[in-house]
């Protein structure tokens, strides 16, 4: 299969540039895999589809204000941008970063940012990737929070504002480490989560640190030859125990799908942490996930391929065409799709 097999035409004006005033005000396209049909609903109807015993798996990762602007030390001068995309070590803080201008920044240099943040370039990779080791005490995250900006995706054609610190974050985010949000979770409010619990469903939290792979294009001639960037995940003992109970698993977002399916390689579920580069595309036999809430994704992207694997390629692409015709809002701050 080729990436072009997953193409669809999307008018630029359907790419959401701002969040709606209310988190839960999004539209929701409900796709029934059994009947091959879909219907237009509102996200506030989400609980209509939740059953007693369902297990909602959410990614509790927290997006860091990971975009930094600074300069080169030692008289090098010039503006430097660094987007922290993957945590490599905690003490001292060491990160894989996408830097600009990449051609001028070499291993051995020191980069200076505000609030006393200072990083040494310890390794250079391809396509602007550098490994940065920060000279830091325990105040690293405090300093990052003070001077960094939220790393909005490249298809949002504006600078991040103060409101993005709250809106580009789920209401249950508490594990810092991501360079992008698990966007399906952005629609939830505390009230809707409480309504889910009243229906007799449980919420299970896992963590996947969303990194550069979220926006990585498919460049291989055949998708069989494509490899995703690995991302850090963690599943606690309590999460594993919850998943081992009877009931349907509804994954909130593709990051939750990937984490659950990676951990489902060994059953029953167990507490686990590490790295995953699981790439799900048709044909794929899902081991655990029985439902999925997700936003609308880029054409020819690995995330759209995952949706096609779950719903069936023809049904998923037909639903996307319907969403375009009905002018749904696309991508991170856009509307959502519930697949059951």
N, C-alpha and C positions, 0 to 999 in steps of 0.2 A: 504494500500500500504506500501511496505517496501523500505528502502533506496536502497537495492540491485536491485530493479526494475529500477534504474537509473544508473546502472553501465556501464562503457565502458572501454576498455583497451587502455591505453595511453603509448606509449614508452617514456621513460624519456628524450630522446634526443629532443623531440618536446616541452619541457617546456622551454620557452624563459628565458634566464638568463640575457640578456642585451636588452635595447631598440634598435630599428633600428636607423641608423644615422639621418634619417628624420622622423618626427612624422607621416606624411601622407603616408609613403611608405608601409604601411601594406597592406596585402591582405584582401579582404572582401568577405565572402560567403553570397550571397543574397538568402534568403529563401522566396518563395512565398507560403503563407498558402492556398490560394485559389486553385492553380493548384497542390500543393504538390510537387513542383520542386525546385531545387536550382541551382545556377550558380556561377562560380568563377569570381570574379572581383577584382579591386584594390580599396582601400579606396578613392583615388582621383576621383572615379566615383560616390561617394556618392550623389553629387548634381543631378545626372541623375534621381534619384528616389524621389527628393523633388518636391512637387507641390506648386503652389501659394496657400496661405492660411494655409499651414501646420504650426504646432506649435511644434518647437523643445524644449523639456524640458530638461534642463541641471542642474546638481548638482554642484553648485558653491562652495562647501566646499573646504577648503584648508588643505592639509595634514601637520601636525606639525612634526618637527624633534623630535619625541616623545620617542625615545629610549635613556635612560640615563644610564650612568655608574658612580658609586660612591662607597661609603663605609658606614659602620655603625658607628654612633657616640658613644662616651663613651668607647672607647677602644675595641669595638666589633670586629673591623678589618674585613678584607676580602672584596673581590670585591662583589658589589651588582649591579644587573641590574634591571631597571624598565622600562616597556613599558606602557606609558599612553594610555588607551584604551577608556575612557569615561569621559567627563567633568561633574562634579556634581555640582560645584558652581564656581562663578567667583571671589568673593572677601570675604575671601582669596581664592586663587585658590585651589580647591579640586578635585581630580581625582581618578577614579578607575584605578588601575594599575595591570599589571601582573608582579610579581617580582620573581627574582631568587637570591640566593637559598631560596625558599619560606619557608621551614621548620624552618629556623633559624631566620626569620624576623617576629616579633610578634607585636601586638598592643602596643602602648606606646613608641616604639623605634623611634629614629630620624635617618634619612638617609641624608648623605652629598654628594653633587655633586659639580662640578666645577661652576665657575662664581657666587658663593655665593648662589646657589640654595640649600635650606634645606627643608626637608619634614618630618613631623611627621606621623607615621603610626597610624591612628585613628580607624581603624577597619580591621579585618581579615576575609576573605571569603574562599571559596573552590577553589581548583585547582590553587593555587598560586595568587589568587586575593587579593589585599589589597587596602584600601582607604588611599590615601596620601593627607595631607593638607600642602601646601607649605607656608613657612614663607617668605613672599614676599611683595615688594612694587609694584608700577606700572610697574616695569621692568621685570615681570615674563616671558612674551613672548619674550622679547629681550634676556634674559638670556637663555631661552630654545633654541632659534634660534642659540645662540652662541655655546652651548655645546652639544646639542642633535644631534642624527643622524636619518636619515630617516628610518622608520619602514618597510623595505622591507618584503614581505610575506615569510613564512618559506620555500616555494618551490624554492625560489631564493637562491642558495647555494653559496653566496658570501656576503661579508660585503658591506654595502652601501658606495658609493663613492661620491665625490663632485658633479658629474654630475647628480646623482639621485635627488638632491635638486630641479633641474629644470625639469627633465624628468619624475619623479614620481609625477607630478603635472599638472593639466590641465592649458591651457593658460588663462582660465577665472576664475581660483580659487581666491577667495578673502575673504572667511569666514573661519577663522582658527578654527579647532576643531576636525579633523579626524585623525584616526590612520591607515587608509588605503585609497588609492586613488579610486575614481569612475572611473575605468580603461577604460571604453568605451570612455570617453572624452579625453583620452590621445592622440588620433589620430588626433584631430582637430588642425588646424593652424588658425591664423587670416585670412589668405587668403580664406580658405575654408568656414569659418564662414561668410565672406563678400559675397562669391558666393551664399551661402544659402539665404542671405537676398536679393540678386539680383533676385533670383527666386520667390520672393514674400512671403517667409516664415518668421515667426517671431521666435525669441529666447526668451524663458521664463526661468528665473532662479529660482530654489528652492534650499533649503539646507537640506541635510541629513548628519549628522555627522557619518561617517562610523567607526564602532567600532569592538569589539571582535567577534560579531556575523558573520562577514564576513568569518571567518575561523572556526566557530563552527561546529564540526562534528555532524552528526545525530546519536544519540545513542539509541533512543527509538526503540523498536521492530516494532512499527507502526508509520509512520510519522504523523498520526493524533495526536499522543501524544507528539510530539516534540514542544518545545517553543523556539522562537528566543529571544536573548537578545534585549531589547528595545534600540532604538536609537533616539536621538533628531532630530527634523525636524522643518522647518519653511517655511511657504508660505506667501509671502507678499500680500498686497491688489492688487498691480499691476499684480502680477503673477496670482492671482485668476481671475482678470478681463480678462486677456489674455486667460486663459483656458476656460472662459465662452463664448468666441467668437466662431463662426462656424469654422470648419476646423479639419483636422486630427491631433491627438496628436502622435508625434513620441518621445518616451522617450529615452534619451541617457543614457543607463546604467540601471542596475537592481535597483540601489538606487533611480533613478528618477521614475521608474515604481512603486516601493513600496510607495513612497511619494504621487504620484498622485492618486494611487488607495486607499490609506488610506484616503486622503482628499476627494475623490469622494464618500465616504460613506454618505456625506451630499452634496446635490446639490441644487442650484448652488454652485460652489466653493466659498469659503470665505477665508479671511486672517486667518491663524491659525498657532499655534506652540505648541509643546509638545513632547510627546514620542510616538513612534510606534513600535510594534513588529509584524506587519502584516506578515504572512507567506503564500505565494502564491504557491500552488501546484495543480496538476490535481485532480478533475475537479474544475475549477474556472472560473467564468464569469466576464470578464474584463468590468469595468464600464466606463472607459475613454480612455485608451491607445489603439491606433490603429496601432502602429508600434514601433519597438524597435531596437536599435543598442546596441550590447553587445559583450564582449570578450568571449572566450571559457573558461568554468568553470570546476572545479574539479568534478570527478565522485562522484555520490551519495551525492552531496551538495545541499543545499537549493536553491542556485542560478540556478543550472541546472534544478531543479524541477520547478522553475518559468518559465524558457524558455520552458520547456515541457508543462506547462499549457497554454502558449501563442500560441505555434506553433502546439501543439498536440504531444503526447509522441513519437509516431512512427516516425513522420516526423523529430522531433528534434534529436532523437537518430540516425536516418539515416544520417542526415546532419553532425552530429558529426563523424560518421564512415567515411563519405566522407572526412571530414577535416583531419582525421588521415591518410587516404590513400593518400591524396594529400600533406601531410606533412605541414599543416598549423602550425604556431607557437601558442602555447597555453599559457593561463593565463595572468597575469597582463601586461607584456611587449610583449604580443603576438598579433596575428591578430584578426579580428573581424567578427561578423555576423550581417547582417541586416535582420530583419524579418518583412515582410509586408503582 
